[in-house]
Amino acid sequence: MLETLPLSLLALVNIVGPILLLAALVYGAILAGRRLRLGRARNAARNARTRALYQAEYPPAATPESGPPPADERPTEDDLQRAALGPRGVPGADDPAKMTPQRAKKTPKSLEPGHTA
């Protein structure tokens, strides 16, 4: 029965196979482009929300006319805990830890305050 067909099975596979492969590649490219556009829009919305929350929490920096903001504007977490519990967990107690002269020499003078993590 296959002998009576004008095209052999091998010729049929050689014609239909690349057409199906091309269709699958075009479909994948269309889906990838759509996903990329949706991802950009979603990321833009997330970035806008994050920026608004950040600006609400931390107001813009001081203008050059008003000068820099004070360095000790906000207390650190350590300062808050020491105020609540004291240096060794006893409210109102003095700090018994003293820096030795050797440790004072080894400690760098310009420490950059930042996140603990």
C-alpha positions as CSV (number, residue, x, y, z in Angstrom):
1,M,0.0,0.0,0.0
2,L,2.8,2.4,0.8
3,E,4.4,1.6,-2.6
4,T,1.4,3.1,-4.3
5,L,1.8,6.5,-2.6
6,P,3.5,9.1,-4.7
7,L,5.8,10.1,-1.8
8,S,7.7,7.6,0.2
9,L,7.5,7.7,4.0
10,L,11.0,9.0,4.2
11,A,10.3,11.9,1.9
12,L,7.2,12.7,3.9
13,V,9.2,12.9,7.1
14,N,11.8,15.1,5.4
15,I,9.1,17.6,4.4
16,V,6.8,17.6,7.4
17,G,9.5,17.3,10.1
18,P,11.2,20.6,9.4
19,I,7.8,22.4,9.0
20,L,6.7,21.1,12.5
21,L,10.1,22.1,14.0
22,L,9.8,25.6,12.5
23,A,6.3,25.9,13.9
24,A,7.5,24.8,17.4
25,L,10.4,27.3,17.3
26,V,8.1,30.2,16.3
27,Y,5.6,29.3,19.0
28,G,8.3,29.2,21.6
29,A,9.7,32.5,20.5
30,I,6.3,34.1,20.7
31,L,5.7,32.8,24.2
32,A,9.2,33.8,25.4
33,G,8.7,37.4,24.1
34,R,5.3,37.6,25.8
35,R,6.8,36.3,29.1
36,L,9.6,38.8,28.8
37,R,7.2,41.7,28.3
38,L,5.0,40.7,31.2
39,G,8.1,40.2,33.4
40,R,9.3,43.7,32.6
41,A,5.9,45.2,33.4
42,R,5.7,43.2,36.6
43,N,9.2,44.2,37.6
44,A,8.5,47.9,36.8
45,A,5.5,47.8,39.1
46,R,7.4,46.1,41.9
47,N,10.3,48.6,41.6
48,A,7.8,51.5,41.8
49,R,6.2,50.1,44.9
50,T,9.6,49.5,46.5
51,R,10.9,53.0,45.6
52,A,7.7,54.5,47.1
53,L,8.1,52.5,50.4
54,Y,11.8,53.4,50.6
55,Q,11.2,57.1,50.1
56,A,8.4,57.0,52.7
57,E,10.8,55.4,55.2
58,Y,13.9,57.3,54.3
59,P,13.3,60.9,53.1
60,P,15.5,62.3,50.3
61,A,19.0,63.4,51.4
62,A,19.5,67.0,52.6
63,T,20.0,69.7,50.0
64,P,23.4,71.3,49.6
65,E,22.1,74.5,51.1
66,S,20.9,72.9,54.4
67,G,24.1,70.9,54.9
68,P,24.6,67.2,55.6
69,P,22.2,65.4,57.9
70,P,23.5,64.8,61.4
71,A,25.5,61.6,61.7
72,D,23.7,60.2,64.8
73,E,20.2,60.8,63.5
74,R,18.9,57.3,64.2
75,P,20.0,55.1,67.1
76,T,21.3,51.6,66.1
77,E,19.7,48.4,67.3
78,D,22.5,48.0,69.7
79,D,21.9,51.4,71.2
80,L,18.2,50.6,71.6
81,Q,18.9,47.3,73.4
82,R,21.5,48.9,75.7
83,A,19.0,51.6,76.6
84,A,16.4,49.0,77.4
85,L,18.5,46.4,79.1
86,G,21.8,48.0,80.0
87,P,25.2,46.7,78.7
88,R,25.0,43.3,80.4
89,G,21.3,42.8,80.6
90,V,20.9,44.8,83.8
91,P,19.0,48.1,83.4
92,G,20.9,51.1,84.6
93,A,24.2,49.2,85.2
94,D,27.6,50.6,84.0
95,D,29.5,48.9,81.2
96,P,32.3,46.9,82.9
97,A,34.1,46.3,79.6
98,K,37.1,48.7,79.1
99,M,39.2,48.9,76.0
100,T,42.8,48.2,76.6
101,P,45.5,50.5,75.0
102,Q,46.7,47.7,72.7
103,R,43.1,47.1,71.4
104,A,42.7,50.9,71.0
105,K,45.8,51.0,68.8
106,K,44.5,48.1,66.6
107,T,41.0,49.5,66.1
108,P,40.7,51.5,62.9
109,K,39.6,55.1,63.4
110,S,37.3,55.3,60.4
111,L,34.6,52.7,60.9
112,E,31.8,52.8,58.4
113,P,28.5,52.2,60.1
114,G,26.2,49.9,58.2
115,H,24.1,46.8,58.3
116,T,25.2,43.9,60.5
117,A,24.5,41.3,57.9
